[in-house]
Amino acid sequence: MLFAVIADTLTSKGTANPTAAYDAGAAAMALLLQAHARDLAAHSMSGFDANAFREAFAIPERFTPIAMISVAHHGGAKGLPEALAEGENAPRARLPMTDIAHFGAWTQAS
């Protein structure tokens, strides 16, 4: 399945919703966590044509497409093309916490 993560930029009263992207992100994370809890593969993607998506599905202007999430049953790397299988089987690397979190005052130039 492919899910669209879409932020509603207006409140139910029609005023600006300053937390629209945060709200949509929280809902997306809940979907991702639930998929993983059910042993499904879930992957969030931002590299899509939001304008083409908006046009294809007649999305009103008040809504902003943010991301897509694919959810499926796990497959094996052996069914993938060689280049993709190689990446799938490669060890995972994470950034150190000091690269993604800041404590106290912001010390790096933006």
N, C-alpha and C positions, 0 to 999 in steps of 0.2 A: 504494500500500500504506500501511497505517497500522500503525505499530509502537508498542507500549506500553513505556515505560521503567519498570521495576519494580525496586525495591531489596529485596534479601533481608536482613532485619534480624538474621538469625541466621547464625552460622558453621556449617560442616558438623558441628561438635561440639555445636551447640545453644546456644552462648553468644552474648551480644550482639555484633553486628558494628558497631563504632563508625564504620567507614568505608563503610557500606552506600550512602549517598547519593553519596559520592565515587566509589565503584566503578561505580555505575549511570550516573553522569554521564560517566565516562571511556568506558564502553562506548557510550553515546549519541553522544559526540563522534566515536568511531571510525566509527560507522555514518554519521553526517553527512558526515565527510570522505571516506569511501569512496563514498558516493552522489555527491558533487560530483566526485570523481575519475573517475567513470563518466558524467559529464555529465548527471546526474539532478538534478532539483529536490528539495531536502530542507528541511523546515521543522519546527523543534521548537516545541511548543505546551504551555503549562502550564494554560491556561484550559479545563479539562474537569472533569466531576464525578467525582472519584476514588471516592466512595462508590457511585455508580451503576455505575461501571465494575467495581468490586470485586464488587458484587452480581450484575451481568449475567454475569460470567465466573467466579464462585465463587472469587475470589482468597483464599487463606488469610491469616489475620491477620499472619503473620510477614512477609508481603510488602507493601511500600508502593508504590502507583502514584505516580510522580513527574511524568511528562510523556508526551506522545504525539509521534511523529515521522511526518510524512507524507512519502512518497517517490514521485515520479512523473516522467514525462517533461515537459520544459519545454513550456509552451503559450504562445500569444501573448496579449498584452494586449487585442487587438481582440475576443476572444471574451468578455471580462469585462463586467459592468455598468459604466456610465460612472464611477461613484464609485470602484470598485475599479481600473479601468484608469488613472484619473488618479493614484492612489497608486502603482501599479506603474511608471508612466512618470516619476514625480517623481524629482528628484536625491536621492541618498542622502547623509545627513549622519551623521557620527560624532562622539561626544563627544571632547573633547581628552584626551590621556593623563593630564593632571593631575587630571581628574575621575574617573578609574577606577583609577588606580594610586597607591600611596603609597610613598615611599622614606624610610627611617629611621624615626623615632618617629612614631606616629599623632598628628596635630596637630588634627584636627577632632573636634568633639563628636559622639557617636554618637546 
